[in-house]
Amino acid sequence: MKTYQGGIVIGHKKRFGIVRVDKAVIDNREEAVKTMQSLLPLFQGLPVVLVAEEEKDKPLYFARPDLMNFLMDFHLPSVEWKEYTLAE
């Protein structure tokens, strides 16, 4: 089993799951896509955004293009984070 910190974001006609991952996951496109797909069941099929926090608390996202546009003005601290467990 693998544990993730995540939450559901609702706003501006967008609804998606957001999950914290290591930067190495986002840096590897194949791994990022695989991780996103594996997380879909945790969010009942909602799109999933991956986020890694870089230096100076600057978030780095991996998401669909429409969600990337939304995330340009998104405030990460507004997420109500909780723990999700995924059976492997």
C-alpha positions in Angstrom: 0.0 0.0 0.0 1.1 3.5 -0.8 0.1 6.6 1.1 -0.4 10.1 -0.5 -1.4 13.5 0.7 -4.1 14.9 -1.5 -7.4 16.8 -1.7 -10.2 17.8 -4.0 -10.2 21.3 -5.5 -13.5 22.9 -6.6 -13.6 26.3 -8.2 -14.2 28.3 -11.4 -16.1 25.4 -12.9 -13.2 23.1 -12.3 -13.1 20.1 -10.0 -10.1 17.8 -9.7 -8.0 15.8 -7.3 -4.6 17.1 -6.3 -1.8 14.9 -4.9 1.6 15.7 -3.5 4.4 13.7 -5.1 8.2 13.9 -5.2 9.7 16.2 -7.8 11.3 13.2 -9.4 7.8 11.9 -10.4 6.9 15.1 -12.2 10.4 15.3 -13.9 9.7 11.9 -15.5 6.6 12.3 -17.8 6.0 8.5 -18.1 6.1 8.1 -14.3 3.8 11.1 -13.8 1.2 9.8 -16.3 1.4 6.3 -14.6 1.0 7.9 -11.2 -2.0 10.0 -12.3 -3.8 7.0 -13.8 -3.2 4.9 -10.7 -4.8 7.7 -8.5 -8.0 8.1 -10.5 -9.9 5.6 -8.3 -9.2 7.6 -5.2 -11.0 10.6 -6.7 -13.9 8.8 -8.3 -12.6 9.4 -11.8 -12.0 13.2 -11.3 -8.9 14.5 -13.2 -5.8 14.3 -11.1 -3.1 17.0 -10.7 0.3 16.2 -9.3 2.2 18.8 -7.3 5.7 18.9 -6.0 6.9 21.8 -3.9 10.2 23.3 -5.0 12.5 25.7 -3.2 10.9 28.8 -1.8 7.5 27.0 -1.6 7.0 27.4 -5.3 4.7 24.5 -6.5 5.5 22.5 -9.7 2.5 21.0 -11.3 1.8 18.2 -13.8 -1.7 18.3 -15.2 -3.9 18.6 -18.3 -3.4 21.9 -20.2 -6.8 23.3 -19.1 -6.0 22.6 -15.5 -2.5 24.1 -15.9 -4.1 27.4 -16.9 -6.4 27.3 -13.9 -3.4 26.5 -11.6 -1.6 29.7 -12.7 -3.8 31.6 -10.2 -4.3 28.8 -7.7 -3.2 29.1 -4.1 -2.0 25.7 -2.9 -2.5 26.5 0.8 -6.3 26.5 0.2 -6.4 22.8 -0.3 -7.8 20.7 2.6 -5.1 18.0 2.6 -5.9 14.5 3.8 -4.2 11.1 3.6 -5.2 8.7 0.9 -4.1 5.1 0.7 -3.8 3.2 -2.6 -3.5 -0.5 -2.7 -0.7 -1.5 -5.1 
